[in-house]
């Protein structure tokens, strides 16, 4: 293979039930350029590794493997930036997790054509279809707009990890030549990669469904982190560290948006904390006056579930 134009950063952990569909969706891309697939297996204990090796043997010039003996996610590593992207040879990097898959065989061709024609764009992503492990829930479409659009910086910051399903994203590899320290504070790459992209250009949305995001499947990040409330609290703290770092890097140009984003995150942490926790007072003092009132109201109810319902409905109304 000649030097590939695109490198696919593909991550897997115990997803043997889904991974074939994901790999096949990469291999089925119809392009007029070379691309490579770098598959990172994070010490899976099921048949994931065997399936990866099977495909690597069938497509030795297309697929490169990184097979870990110890789980790197549990050590705090964000495997795309730590392991896959340093091996990437492409000018562009696409992303995919093993329980998701691409549905449009022209996905890469469409996105690379856009990036090649718009040097001011550092990242592009598309609409996605969400499917759920609960078969009673109907699939839903996730769209940023009902038309192609450049994302506003306000939306990227306030929507955070909810803006982009990373399986639909392609970025410029050069973004990762010098990675700021704050990028590594969190493993939530649908938060960190868009913020990193903002340092290098615009983020462009293509209003076309190209991929499927599988929500809450077995061994998913959601199952391992969101439902574990203590782990959830620690992840929110790490996300705040990321956005604080971004705030400093951008000379506090977008501080108003970041403060607004932090208010709801801090309330969530405080509702999951105890008054005697060592950082309780420090976190409380970071709230805006209005957010302090909001927190006091929900702390009186003593129901975290009520806060979750409120936040969900508020997002439906405001988008944030």
C-alpha angles and dihedrals in degrees: 000000000000119000103300121238092211133036118199112213102209121183128192140178124169093332100129091136092061110023099090091060090049095050093044090052088057094047092049095064113127106217140149093221138062121264135177133212117218109194119196116195111195098211096290116197097202128062095290095105093048091053092048091052091048091057093042090056091049094047106029095158093048105039128058119185134210107192115188125205091198126043108256097190090063088055090058098257123144096218099204095061096031101047118002105042095049086061094044116114098183129104087228134039125213123189136219138165119212096245093054129064144191119252101185116072088201094054098109094039092053095047096043091050089055094047092047091052096043112049090175090066115087098178138019130187138173144217116284138200117234119213123187135220087226101080091204090068115085119228115261135203121241114206133165093203138350089248139035110286148163108247116241115239088235091059093047091053100040097041091045113168091001095068101070133034096211093215086073096048134102123184138179111268090220089072088076097053091095113019117191117234093245091065090071096050089087136035092210098109096179083067101039101042096055091048090049088049091056089062089060106037147301128331112228126202121208112202096222129104109240105154148027124237113204108213123213098346121161112294092009121146088249093056093046098044118015097053092047099079097198091050089045091055092050091049091053090052089052091049090054089052089053095051091043088055092048089049091055093044091054092047091248091292091142098032094126091060092044092050090051091050092047094053095069092040092052092048089053092050092047093049088054092047137074125241091242095055111123095241098037097103093043092053092045092053090055091065120100115244092258092047090052089058090048091051094048091052094053094041088057090056089050092209119122089185090060089055091051091053091048093049092048093052092044090054091050090055102039103023088235 
